[in-house]
Amino acid sequence: MNSWGTKFRLSIFGESHGKAIGIILDGVPSGISLDLEKIRQEMARRAPGKSPLSTPRNEEDDVQIVSGFFDGKTTGTPLTVMIENTDTRSKDYQPELLRPGHADFTGFCKYGESHDYRGGGHFSGRITAPLVFAGAVAKQILKEKGIFVGAHISQIGEIADTPFDKVNLDKETLLLSANQEFPVLDSRAGESMQKQILDAQRDKDSIGGMVECGVIGLPAGIGDPFFDSVESRISSMMFSIPAVKGIEFGDGFNLGSMKGSCANDAFEVVDRTVRTKTNHNGGINGGITNGMPLVFRVVIKPTPSIGKKQETVNLKTMENIEFSVQGRHDPCIVHRAVSVVEAGTAIALLDMIL
């Protein structure tokens, strides 16, 4: 199914090289004044632009709202958006050649010969553009509640950015990278990251990394134990982003090497408010927010489309072959994924809060 959510429900549609992609949002409260210019800015953050760090495919991602919006405000009925695909080049793709790391084989197994293989079809990262629109709407609603979502590149290759302060994360730091073309907190680390990306590109290869996301302003008590925990809902949305292969909250996998006396977050009272002295658990206890900053990281795999020769299979002849992927592709998608991670987080949180 291509639908997600219970109160803030969404359904995505479209293929990478089809006429258009889009999303239907159901459960959007009526009377919300949407800042369309802010939405355009969010869409531009995900788009490749003119950067040598990204694919030369030039899509404007011009959002066309076709329902649920009237006289500058949401109507409360389904908010439907279409984004036309204007710069496709389908001749670069051959259905019989399985691209390693892509969903060509699994898509064929599920949909048979009707599978749209062009540019990855419905599996393409192109489909994250409508998610960014939904996230931009969710962010504006959350902002009215004093809740802010922000993210930055945590790591590319072996180069790491300055991490968020999980205890004292402030709005200025959280939103610092939002207006940057290459969203990092440490510009020197960012320069080294960009060099690694260009080096990989020159080698006809690609490189992966991590994105760190934070949320401030969340009250304690959001979420449920077990199946509808904050971790479960956010993880479900994060794994809807095609390149995400792992997630950790707070200190995440490092907790496996710690003792309880270190991993536990001691409580204290500050200005008659209960908080924790540390935040190893990322602002969540028992699947429910505890009022501290919510912080997590996701792993973004290297772009699977690379110019190096790779071993694969020709489905038509059923022979083992070598080939290199043709077409226009990103040497790294981590910097473009930052806005998508923020969007998915805002969508998940709004669905729990409404």
Residue, then its C-alpha position, 0 to 999 in steps of 0.5 A: m500500500n502507498s498510504w500511511g497515517t491514522k489522523f494525518r493520512l497520506s497517499i503518494f502516487g506517480e513514477s519517476h518518468g511518468k507524467a506527474i507525481g503527487i500526494i493526497l493529504d487527509g486529516v489536515p485541519s481546516g482554516i490553516s493558513l499555508d505559507l506557500e513561499k516557505i513550502r517552495q523553499e522546502m521543495a528547493r532544498r530537496a531539488p538538485g539545483k545546479s550543484p555539481l554534487s547532485t544529478p544534472r536532472n533539472e526538475e523545478d518541482d512546481v507544486q500544483i495544489v488541486s484541492g483542499f485549499f481555498d482563499g489562502k487556507t486549508t478547507g479540511t477536505p483532502l489536500t491534493v498536490m501534483i508535481e509534473n515531471t519535466d526533465t525525463r530521459s527514459k532511453d537510459y534505462q533497459p528493463e532486462l538489465l538489473r541494476p545492483g542496489h536498485a529495486d529492479f529485480t524486486g519490482f519485476c518479481k512483484y509487478g511482472e512485466s508491467h513494472d515501470y523500470r524507467g528511472g526506478g519507477h515508483f521506487s525512485g527517490r523522486i517520489t520523496a518530493p511529495l513527502v517534502f510538501a506534506g512535511a512542509v505543511a506539517k511543519q507549519i502546523l507544528k510551529e503553531k504549537g511551538i514544536f520545531v524540527g531540524a536536521h543536518i548532515s551528520q556524516i559523509g564517508e568518514i567525515a563527521d559534522t558537529p553533533f547536536d547537543k542532545v540536552n540543551l538543543d536550542k532553536e537557533t542551532l536546530l534550524l541553522s542549516a535549513n537555509q544552507e545549500f550544504p546543510v552542516l553545522d561546521s563549515r570546515a567539515g562541510e568542505s571536506m565532505q564535499k571534496q569526498i563527494l567530488d572524489a567519488q564522482r571522479d572515480k565513477d563511484s558514490i558515497g553514503g553518510m548519515v543525517e541527524c534530526g532533532v525536535i524541540g518543543l515536544p511536550a512530555g506524554i506524546g506516543d504510546p507503548f509498544f506498537d505505536s511508540v514514538e520510535s516505531r512511528i518515526s522509524s516507519m516513516m524513515f524507512s519509507i525514504p528509499a535510501v535509509k537503511g538504519i536508524e538510532f535514537g539518542d546514543g543508539f547502538n553505542l548503548g550496547s557498549m554502556k552500563g546502565s549507570c551510564a546509559n540511564d538519564a538521571f532526572e532533575v527539577v529545573d524551574r519546577t519542570v522535570r527534565t533529565k541531566t543527560n539524554h542518552n535515550g533521545g528524549i523518549n522513555g517507554g515509547i513516549t516523549n519525556g520533554m527533552p529534545l528528540v534526537f535520532r540519526v539515520v544512515i543513508k546508503p551510497t547512491p546505487s547508480i554508479g559508472k563503475k562496471q558491476e556484475t549483474v544479470n540480463l533477464k532476457t538472456m538469463e546470462n551473467i554480465e558486466f555493465s555500468v549504469q548510464g544516465r544522470h545520477d547523484p554521487c551522494i544523496v545525503h545532503r538532499a535527504v536532509s529535508v526529506v528526513e525533516a519532512g518525514t519526522a514532522i509528518a509522523l509527529l503531527d499524526m501522533i499529536l492531532 
